[in-house]
Every structure is written in C-alpha cells, then in structure tokens.
C-alpha cells in the first residue's frame, strides 16, 4: 500500500480516537474532567507517534 495512504488513514484513525476519548472520558471520570482531557490528549499523541514510527519503520 502507498505510504501516503497509510499516513492519511493513520491520521484519520487517530483523530477519530481523539474525538471519541474527548466525548467519553469526561463522563467516565466525573470530578476529574481536566485530567480526562489531558489523558485524551496524551493518548492521541501516543497513538499518532506510534503510527508514525510504524509507518517510518515500514518505509525503511
């Protein structure tokens, strides 16, 4: 598969994950909404970094 397509799919998948976490985590972590938003952001960054690393590893 073309690497550009993989990058776009990974970005869209990570964006969907981020939106789902932004919606769900504050409801699950009542009383700690600020921490829920930070956890969603950290999970998004980790997922995007891992996807980028795996795509880069495949390209090499």
C-alpha positions as CSV (number, residue, x, y, z in Angstrom):
1,X,0.0,0.0,0.0
2,X,1.2,3.5,-0.7
3,X,2.8,5.2,2.3
4,X,0.8,8.4,1.8
5,X,-2.4,6.5,2.0
6,X,-1.2,4.8,5.2
7,X,-0.3,8.2,6.7
8,X,-3.7,9.6,5.9
9,X,-5.5,6.6,7.3
10,X,-3.4,6.7,10.5
11,X,-4.2,10.4,10.9
12,X,-7.9,9.9,10.4
13,X,-7.9,6.9,12.8
14,X,-6.1,8.9,15.5
15,X,-8.4,11.9,15.0
16,X,-11.4,9.6,15.5
17,X,-9.8,8.1,18.6
18,X,-9.2,11.6,20.0
19,X,-12.8,12.7,19.4
20,X,-14.2,9.5,21.0
21,X,-11.9,10.0,24.0
22,X,-12.9,13.6,24.3
23,X,-16.5,12.7,24.4
24,X,-16.3,9.6,26.6
25,X,-13.6,10.2,29.2
26,X,-15.1,13.3,31.0
27,X,-18.2,11.2,31.6
28,X,-16.3,8.3,32.9
29,X,-14.0,10.4,35.1
30,X,-16.6,12.6,36.9
31,X,-14.9,15.1,39.2
32,X,-11.7,15.0,37.2
33,X,-12.7,16.4,33.9
34,X,-9.4,18.3,33.4
35,X,-7.4,15.2,33.9
36,X,-9.7,13.4,31.4
37,X,-9.0,15.9,28.7
38,X,-5.2,15.7,29.3
39,X,-5.4,11.8,29.2
40,X,-7.3,12.1,25.9
41,X,-4.6,14.4,24.5
42,X,-1.8,12.1,25.7
43,X,-3.5,9.0,24.2
44,X,-3.9,10.9,20.9
45,X,-0.2,11.9,20.8
46,X,0.9,8.4,21.8
47,X,-1.3,6.8,19.1
48,X,-0.1,9.3,16.4
49,X,3.5,8.9,17.4
50,X,3.3,5.1,17.3
51,X,1.6,5.1,13.9
52,X,4.2,7.4,12.6
53,X,7.0,5.2,13.9
54,X,5.5,2.1,12.4
55,X,5.0,3.8,9.0
56,X,8.6,5.1,9.1
57,X,9.8,1.6,10.0
58,X,7.9,0.1,7.1
59,X,9.3,2.7,4.7
60,X,12.9,1.9,5.6
